[in-house]
Amino acid sequence: NRWIRTTGYLAEQVAGESMWPGIIEPRRAVRRGWGSIGAMKDNAGTDVKVHAGRALAAMSQCSEPYRLDPVTLETLGPDPSWARSLGERGICSHFQVDPRTGEMMFFNFGEHAPYFNYGVVDASNKLVHYEPIELPHATWPHDIGMSEHYCVLHDLSMFFDPEGLKKGQHRLKFHRDRPARFGVIPRLGTSRDVKWFEGLPCYILHLANTYELGDEVIMEGAIQTNPVPDLSGLPKDGYDRMHALLSMDLQETRMHRWRFNMVTGQTTEEDLDDEVTEFSMINRNVKGLPNRYVYNALAKPHWQLDGLKKYDWKTGNSQRWEAPKGCFVSETPFAPRDNAVEEDDGYLVTYVTNLNSGKGECAIFDAKDITTGPICRIILPGHIPMGAHACWAPQSTLHIPEAA
């Protein structure tokens, strides 16, 4: 375990106290911070992916991306070649890396125009594209779709109340009468090249995959059609209210497919499952291409991930594994078997938080059949807090010094 030594982390170490509030903490920020609203600590703790040989960690609300040594997890700081040129916006945590070209597609957003920016860093770690995207108001996206030739930008139905922003208030509101908008942009396109589509009013945290088929760009992920649940029956303050706000069943979370027809401009949608699952993973070798399998986490109320579900889009079948009581999983990356031929020939790797033993575990599953449970359990020497995102990368993609 390593703390990412961001500017905010180091400042709090010197001060000996917390200096910035959490994302839904009741107290207000009293000093300038980071993120799209400029009031949070730059924890760089939402997601981590590998690009140009380094692990890159960032925060969901946008901040400087921090490079990590992939072996020691030592913090190497923001990338000196391009990260600081983005200013305080930085990048949002769910950037995408194309495993075939090595390009990294990212976005950021904020409460002042331009409300959204889209960029590309090439395989040699050079910022080659950075484009403001015209939007009518401040938005609150979380992920971006990436296919072979396009990216899909999200302008969804949950965003800051514009009148509240004028008063300095950051009040997220779900606009149920406002369709979600999706902008399909060529990988190196400009704001003028974006083709906009409308869809069911919703919010989206995480996607599984985006790919092209005929005239369509197809995006699959977890839709939320009630992202701001009715909390009128709960106390105004306290953990019960905070947990309910994040409860994926109350948010009506389910797997969903959007089909954007680039010729007709029409959007076609369908639900893929009625069970609450999230945090999709696929074989990275088919990222941006048509895929057959998706691996999700089962979600209990209050954001607890207590099992795994494997989807087979070709047959419509699924498999599931439920963790023992008191055990919770994280996002579960797929690691291909050496010389694999079939898409699901490999392993699923996840951290397990075991509240019964007080120790963390690394659990490995045969991706072809998850119903039998882990084929290997590595007991870790200490407790691993319940987390969310994770990644797996082949050693060939990592920059490892010869001395290591």
C-alpha positions as CSV (number, residue, x, y, z in Angstrom):
1,N,0.0,0.0,0.0
2,R,1.2,3.5,-0.8
3,W,-0.3,6.9,-0.4
4,I,-0.1,9.0,-3.6
5,R,1.9,11.9,-2.5
6,T,-0.1,14.7,-4.1
7,T,0.3,18.4,-3.3
8,G,-2.7,18.2,-1.1
9,Y,-1.5,15.1,0.8
10,L,1.9,16.7,1.5
11,A,0.2,19.9,2.7
12,E,-1.9,18.0,5.2
13,Q,1.1,16.0,6.4
14,V,2.8,19.3,7.3
15,A,-0.4,20.7,8.9
16,G,-1.1,17.5,10.8
17,E,-4.8,17.8,10.0
18,S,-7.4,17.4,7.3
19,M,-7.6,20.7,5.3
20,W,-10.2,19.9,2.6
21,P,-13.6,18.2,3.0
22,G,-14.7,15.0,1.2
23,I,-17.1,14.9,-1.7
24,I,-20.3,14.7,0.3
25,E,-19.0,15.8,3.6
26,P,-21.3,18.4,5.3
27,R,-18.5,20.9,6.1
28,R,-17.6,23.4,3.4
29,A,-14.2,24.1,2.0
30,V,-12.6,27.2,3.5
31,R,-9.6,27.2,1.1
32,R,-9.0,26.8,-2.6
33,G,-8.6,23.2,-3.6
34,W,-8.7,21.0,-6.7
35,G,-11.4,19.4,-8.8
36,S,-14.0,20.7,-11.1
37,I,-15.4,22.9,-8.3
38,G,-12.0,23.9,-6.9
39,A,-12.7,22.8,-3.4
40,M,-11.5,19.2,-3.0
41,K,-8.1,17.6,-2.1
42,D,-6.3,16.2,-5.1
43,N,-6.2,12.7,-3.8
44,A,-5.6,11.1,-7.3
45,G,-7.5,8.1,-5.8
46,T,-10.3,7.3,-8.2
47,D,-8.8,5.2,-11.0
48,V,-5.4,4.0,-12.2
49,K,-4.4,2.9,-15.7
50,V,-1.1,2.4,-17.5
51,H,0.0,4.7,-20.3
52,A,3.5,5.1,-21.8
53,G,4.9,2.6,-19.3
54,R,3.8,4.4,-16.1
55,A,0.8,3.9,-13.9
56,L,-1.3,7.1,-14.0
57,A,-3.7,7.9,-11.2
58,A,-6.3,10.7,-11.2
59,M,-9.4,11.9,-9.4
60,S,-12.9,11.7,-10.7
61,Q,-13.6,15.4,-10.2
62,C,-10.5,16.3,-12.3
63,S,-7.0,17.0,-11.0
64,E,-3.4,16.7,-12.1
65,P,-2.7,13.1,-13.0
66,Y,0.1,11.6,-11.0
67,R,2.6,9.1,-12.4
68,L,3.5,6.1,-10.3
69,D,6.5,3.7,-10.6
70,P,4.7,0.5,-11.6
71,V,7.0,-1.7,-9.4
72,T,7.5,0.3,-6.2
73,L,4.3,2.5,-6.5
74,E,6.6,5.5,-5.7
75,T,4.9,8.8,-6.6
76,L,6.8,10.3,-9.6
77,G,4.6,13.5,-9.7
78,P,2.5,15.0,-12.5
79,D,3.9,14.3,-16.0
80,P,6.3,17.2,-16.8
81,S,5.8,17.0,-20.5
82,W,2.0,17.7,-20.7
83,A,0.1,17.5,-17.4
84,R,0.9,21.0,-16.2
85,S,-0.1,22.5,-19.6
86,L,-3.7,21.6,-18.8
87,G,-3.8,24.0,-15.9
88,E,-5.9,23.3,-12.8
89,R,-8.5,21.3,-14.8
90,G,-6.1,18.3,-15.2
91,I,-7.9,15.2,-16.4
92,C,-10.9,13.2,-15.2
93,S,-10.0,9.8,-13.8
94,H,-11.7,7.7,-16.4
95,F,-9.5,8.3,-19.4
96,Q,-9.1,5.5,-22.0
97,V,-6.0,3.9,-23.4
98,D,-6.1,2.2,-26.8
99,P,-4.1,-1.1,-26.4
100,R,-3.4,-1.2,-30.2
101,T,-2.2,2.4,-30.8
102,G,-1.0,3.3,-27.3
103,E,-3.0,6.6,-27.4
104,M,-4.7,8.0,-24.4
105,M,-8.0,9.8,-24.7
106,F,-9.1,12.0,-21.8
107,F,-11.4,14.8,-20.8
108,N,-11.9,17.4,-18.1
109,F,-14.8,19.7,-17.1
110,G,-15.5,22.7,-14.9
111,E,-18.1,25.2,-13.8
112,H,-16.8,27.9,-16.1
113,A,-16.7,28.0,-19.9
114,P,-15.3,26.1,-21.7
115,Y,-17.3,23.6,-19.6
116,F,-15.7,20.6,-21.3
117,N,-12.3,19.8,-22.9
118,Y,-11.3,16.7,-24.8
119,G,-7.7,15.6,-25.5
120,V,-5.3,12.9,-26.8
121,V,-1.8,12.0,-25.6
122,D,0.0,9.8,-28.1
123,A,2.0,6.6,-27.4
124,S,5.2,8.6,-26.9
125,N,3.5,10.6,-24.2
126,K,3.1,13.8,-26.2
127,L,0.0,15.9,-26.0
128,V,-1.2,16.0,-29.6
129,H,-4.8,17.2,-29.3
130,Y,-6.7,19.4,-26.8
131,E,-10.0,20.8,-27.8
132,P,-12.7,22.7,-26.0
133,I,-16.2,21.3,-26.6
134,E,-19.1,23.7,-26.8
135,L,-21.8,22.9,-24.2
136,P,-24.8,25.0,-23.0
137,H,-24.0,24.7,-19.3
138,A,-21.6,23.2,-16.7
139,T,-21.8,19.4,-16.9
140,W,-20.8,16.5,-14.6
141,P,-19.5,13.6,-16.7
142,H,-17.7,10.6,-15.3
143,D,-16.6,8.4,-18.2
144,I,-15.9,8.5,-21.9
145,G,-16.5,5.9,-24.6
146,M,-13.7,4.9,-26.9
147,S,-14.1,2.9,-30.1
148,E,-11.6,2.2,-32.9
149,H,-12.1,5.6,-34.6
150,Y,-14.4,7.6,-32.3
151,C,-14.9,8.7,-28.7
152,V,-18.3,9.3,-27.1
153,L,-18.6,12.4,-24.9
154,H,-21.3,12.5,-22.2
155,D,-23.5,15.5,-21.5
156,L,-26.0,13.9,-19.2
157,S,-29.1,14.8,-17.3
158,M,-27.5,15.3,-13.9
159,F,-25.5,18.5,-13.5
160,F,-25.2,21.5,-11.3
161,D,-28.2,23.7,-10.9
162,P,-27.3,26.7,-13.0
163,E,-29.1,29.2,-10.7
164,G,-27.2,27.7,-7.7
165,L,-23.9,28.2,-9.5
166,K,-24.6,31.9,-9.9
167,K,-24.7,32.0,-6.1
168,G,-21.6,30.0,-5.6
169,Q,-23.6,26.8,-4.7
170,H,-22.8,23.4,-6.1
171,R,-26.1,21.6,-6.0
172,L,-26.3,18.6,-8.3
173,K,-29.8,18.1,-9.8
174,F,-31.2,15.4,-11.9
175,H,-33.2,17.1,-14.7
176,R,-35.7,14.3,-15.5
177,D,-37.2,16.2,-18.4
178,R,-33.9,16.8,-20.1
179,P,-32.6,14.0,-22.5
180,A,-29.1,12.8,-22.0
181,R,-26.8,13.9,-24.9
182,F,-23.9,11.9,-26.4
183,G,-21.3,13.5,-28.6
184,V,-19.6,11.1,-31.1
185,I,-16.3,12.8,-32.0
186,P,-13.5,11.5,-34.3
187,R,-10.4,10.7,-32.3
188,L,-8.7,13.8,-33.4
189,G,-11.8,15.8,-34.1
190,T,-12.8,19.3,-33.1
191,S,-16.0,20.7,-31.5
192,R,-17.4,21.2,-35.0
193,D,-17.0,17.5,-35.8
194,V,-19.1,16.3,-32.9
195,K,-22.3,14.5,-33.9
196,W,-24.8,14.8,-31.1
197,F,-27.4,12.2,-30.1
198,E,-30.1,12.2,-27.5
199,G,-31.1,9.4,-25.2
200,L,-33.2,8.5,-22.1
201,P,-32.6,11.0,-19.3
202,C,-30.0,9.4,-17.1
203,Y,-26.6,9.4,-15.5
204,I,-23.7,7.1,-16.2
205,L,-20.8,6.3,-14.0
206,H,-18.9,3.5,-15.8
207,L,-18.9,2.0,-19.3
208,A,-18.0,-1.6,-20.3
209,N,-17.0,-1.0,-23.9
210,T,-17.7,1.1,-27.1
211,Y,-17.3,-0.2,-30.6
212,E,-18.3,0.2,-34.2
213,L,-20.6,-2.1,-36.2
214,G,-21.8,-1.0,-39.6
215,D,-23.3,2.5,-39.5
216,E,-23.5,2.4,-35.7
217,V,-21.3,3.3,-32.8
218,I,-22.4,1.1,-29.9
219,M,-21.8,1.9,-26.3
220,E,-22.5,-0.5,-23.3
221,G,-22.4,0.4,-19.6
222,A,-24.3,0.9,-16.4
223,I,-27.2,3.4,-16.7
224,Q,-28.7,5.2,-13.8
225,T,-32.3,6.4,-14.3
226,N,-32.7,7.7,-10.8
227,P,-29.3,9.0,-9.8
228,V,-30.6,11.4,-7.1
229,P,-32.9,9.1,-5.0
230,D,-35.7,10.4,-2.9
231,L,-34.2,10.7,0.6
232,S,-37.2,12.3,2.2
233,G,-37.7,9.4,4.6
234,L,-34.1,9.5,5.9
235,P,-32.4,11.8,8.4
236,K,-31.1,15.1,6.9
237,D,-27.6,14.4,8.1
238,G,-25.5,11.4,8.9
239,Y,-24.2,8.2,7.3
240,D,-27.6,6.7,6.5
241,R,-28.3,9.6,4.2
242,M,-24.8,9.5,2.7
243,H,-25.0,5.8,2.0
244,A,-28.5,6.1,0.5
245,L,-27.3,8.8,-1.9
246,L,-24.8,6.2,-3.3
247,S,-27.1,3.2,-3.2
248,M,-27.1,1.7,-6.7
249,D,-30.4,0.0,-6.3
250,L,-32.1,3.3,-5.4
251,Q,-30.3,4.9,-8.4
252,E,-31.9,2.2,-10.6
253,T,-28.6,1.0,-11.9
254,R,-28.5,-1.7,-14.6
255,M,-26.5,-2.7,-17.7
256,H,-27.7,-0.9,-20.8
257,R,-26.8,-0.5,-24.5
258,W,-26.9,2.6,-26.7
259,R,-26.7,2.4,-30.5
260,F,-25.9,5.7,-32.3
261,N,-26.6,5.5,-36.0
262,M,-24.1,7.8,-37.7
263,V,-26.2,7.9,-40.9
264,T,-29.7,8.6,-39.6
265,G,-28.8,10.3,-36.3
266,Q,-31.1,8.1,-34.4
267,T,-30.4,6.5,-31.0
268,T,-31.7,3.0,-30.1
269,E,-31.5,1.8,-26.5
270,E,-32.1,-1.4,-24.6
271,D,-31.6,-2.8,-21.1
272,L,-29.3,-5.8,-20.9
273,D,-30.1,-7.0,-17.4
274,D,-32.4,-6.1,-14.5
275,E,-30.0,-7.0,-11.8
276,V,-27.9,-4.2,-10.1
277,T,-24.3,-4.7,-11.3
278,E,-21.5,-2.2,-12.0
279,F,-17.8,-1.7,-12.5
280,S,-17.5,-3.5,-15.9
281,M,-14.2,-5.1,-17.0
282,I,-13.4,-6.8,-20.4
283,N,-10.4,-8.3,-22.0
284,R,-8.2,-5.3,-22.9
285,N,-7.3,-6.9,-26.2
286,V,-10.9,-6.2,-27.5
287,K,-11.2,-2.7,-26.0
288,G,-12.8,-0.5,-28.6
289,L,-13.8,-3.5,-30.7
290,P,-16.9,-5.8,-30.6
291,N,-16.6,-8.0,-27.5
292,R,-18.5,-11.0,-26.3
293,Y,-17.9,-11.1,-22.5
294,V,-18.2,-8.5,-19.7
295,Y,-17.3,-9.0,-16.0
296,N,-19.2,-7.0,-13.5
297,A,-19.4,-6.7,-9.7
298,L,-22.6,-7.6,-7.9
299,A,-23.8,-4.6,-5.9
300,K,-25.7,-4.7,-2.7
301,P,-27.4,-1.5,-1.4
302,H,-25.1,1.2,-0.1
303,W,-22.3,0.5,-2.7
304,Q,-21.1,-2.8,-1.3
305,L,-19.7,-5.1,-4.0
306,D,-20.3,-8.6,-2.8
307,G,-19.8,-10.9,-5.9
308,L,-19.1,-11.2,-9.6
309,K,-21.2,-11.6,-12.7
310,K,-20.0,-12.7,-16.1
311,Y,-22.2,-11.7,-19.1
312,D,-22.1,-13.5,-22.5
313,W,-23.7,-11.1,-25.0
314,K,-23.6,-13.8,-27.8
315,T,-25.7,-16.4,-26.0
316,G,-27.5,-14.1,-23.4
317,N,-26.3,-16.4,-20.6
318,S,-24.5,-15.3,-17.5
319,Q,-22.6,-16.7,-14.5
320,R,-22.3,-15.5,-11.0
321,W,-20.3,-15.9,-7.8
322,E,-21.3,-14.5,-4.5
323,A,-18.6,-13.7,-1.9
324,P,-18.9,-15.2,1.6
325,K,-20.7,-13.1,4.1
326,G,-18.5,-10.2,5.4
327,C,-16.3,-10.2,2.2
328,F,-16.4,-7.6,-0.5
329,V,-14.7,-7.4,-3.9
330,S,-13.3,-4.5,-5.9
331,E,-13.4,-3.9,-9.7
332,T,-12.1,-7.1,-11.3
333,P,-9.7,-6.8,-14.2
334,F,-9.2,-9.5,-16.8
335,A,-5.7,-10.9,-17.3
336,P,-5.3,-13.0,-20.6
337,R,-3.7,-16.4,-20.4
338,D,-0.4,-16.7,-22.3
339,N,-1.1,-17.7,-25.9
340,A,-4.8,-17.4,-25.4
341,V,-7.1,-17.9,-28.4
342,E,-10.6,-17.3,-27.0
343,E,-11.7,-14.0,-25.6
344,D,-12.4,-15.4,-22.1
345,D,-9.3,-17.5,-21.9
346,G,-7.7,-15.9,-18.9
347,Y,-8.1,-14.9,-15.3
348,L,-10.1,-12.4,-13.2
349,V,-8.1,-10.7,-10.4
350,T,-9.7,-8.9,-7.6
351,Y,-8.9,-7.6,-4.1
352,V,-11.2,-9.0,-1.4
353,T,-11.8,-7.1,1.8
354,N,-12.4,-9.8,4.5
355,L,-14.1,-8.2,7.5
356,N,-14.1,-11.6,9.2
357,S,-10.4,-12.1,9.3
358,G,-9.4,-8.4,9.2
359,K,-6.9,-9.2,6.4
360,G,-7.0,-8.5,2.7
361,E,-6.9,-11.1,0.0
362,C,-6.1,-11.2,-3.7
363,A,-8.5,-13.6,-5.4
364,I,-7.9,-15.1,-8.8
365,F,-10.7,-16.7,-10.9
366,D,-10.8,-18.8,-14.0
367,A,-12.6,-16.4,-16.3
368,K,-14.2,-19.3,-18.2
369,D,-16.1,-20.4,-15.1
370,I,-16.4,-18.1,-12.2
371,T,-19.1,-20.2,-10.5
372,T,-16.5,-22.4,-8.8
373,G,-15.0,-19.5,-6.9
374,P,-11.3,-18.4,-6.7
375,I,-8.8,-20.9,-8.0
376,C,-6.2,-19.0,-5.9
377,R,-6.4,-16.9,-2.8
378,I,-3.3,-14.9,-1.8
379,I,-3.7,-13.8,1.9
380,L,-2.1,-10.3,2.3
381,P,-0.3,-9.3,5.4
382,G,-2.7,-6.4,6.2
383,H,-6.2,-5.0,5.8
384,I,-7.1,-3.7,2.4
385,P,-9.9,-1.0,2.6
386,M,-12.9,-1.6,0.4
387,G,-12.1,0.0,-2.9
388,A,-13.6,0.5,-6.4
389,H,-11.3,0.7,-9.4
390,A,-8.3,-1.4,-10.4
391,C,-6.3,-2.3,-13.4
392,W,-4.1,-5.1,-14.7
393,A,-1.3,-4.5,-17.3
394,P,1.1,-7.0,-18.9
395,Q,4.7,-6.5,-17.9
396,S,5.6,-5.8,-21.6
397,T,3.6,-2.5,-21.3
398,L,5.5,-1.3,-18.2
399,H,8.6,0.9,-18.0
400,I,10.7,-1.1,-15.6
401,P,14.3,0.1,-15.1
402,E,17.0,-2.6,-15.7
403,A,18.2,-2.3,-12.1
404,A,14.8,-3.5,-10.9
